[in-house]
Amino acid sequence: MEITKTLGEFIIEKQSEYPDATGELSSIFASIRLASKLVHREINKAGLADITGGVGSENIQGEQQQKLDVYANERFKTALAARGVVCGLASEEEDSYVHFDDGLNLNGKYVVLIDPVDGSSNIDVNVSVGTIFSVYRRLSPIGGPVTEEDFLQPGNAQVAAGYVIYGSSTMLVYSTGNGVHGFTYDPSLGIFCLSHPDMTYPEDGVIYSVNEGNYVHFHDGVKQYIKYCQVEDQRTNRPYTSRYIGSLVSDFHRNLIKGGIFLYPSSSLHPSGKLRLLYECNPMAFLAEQAGGKAIAGVSERVLDINPTELHQRVPFFVGSVNMVNKLERFLREFS
Ligand code: P6P
């Protein structure tokens, strides 16, 4: 593929489309780009370096923190605090939000929420993982300390969101509300190159992604939809196929390119679902809608309209090709 444009050039070019752009959002992307390269480097030698496995501690979710979780969290935190445009950070790996309250960042206009390494338990078995990030303008007065309200904003207030997928190649996919654009990392040059401009969900698809090991715990509407996907229909000869990696970024990325639906429902095991609203579902829902897809937490419950109540709250999550999500919604309405 011919290298036409780097991530940096693309951001500056797009920035000129925002009359009031002051380069601060571009600066945030520069931080994310830098930290992603460092995480890429560690992941790509995970088998060799002492970077796999647990650190023997748990995060607030009660999940074993992987060494890479801690490494990545520190890299993103340091990079985002270095430019004076971000006044605070919330992270899956931090119990509470982090103030960037040195003199440099108190005037920062933005807050960032991040899952530094999503799916990190897959690292030891060489399965792709990802970083997910979400950016908001702060609500609290500039110059003062960041407050919890800065982080508890609905997803429809995001100014940017994206993910990095550390897979067969490392890609950064993001949106600032003008479409979704994908950049592939060239380690030999140390740059992200535009490879997937204007990514859009196929309106329909044949891939459904769900952990069917939890089937017996699902509510009826979800069970009925899964059965619908599995039953051959002589009239339509629906060729559905099940693909589930167990890494949200990877399942999302595949479905975005090929068409499909990802489901993480609530269940008797996970009464509120498993995925976190603020730094997993909201950024992925923002991208999905920007790519012409759809993301709901339940019947007529648009993820981006949910008003958060706590930093690490979980929600059910259904995201993907618009026709497939609409079909699922009909099952949820009819059977739940
Ligand atoms: P389960 C990874 O732990 C994660 O947070 C997401 O990346 C992934 O989609 C989901 O959990 C997998 O959960 O319960 O199917 O293993």
Boltz pocket constraint, residues with backbone or C-beta under 6 A from the ligand:
constraints:
  - pocket:
      binder: B
      contacts: [[A, 118], [A, 119], [A, 120], [A, 121], [A, 211], [A, 246], [A, 247], [A, 248], [A, 249], [A, 274], [A, 275]]
      max_distance: 6.0
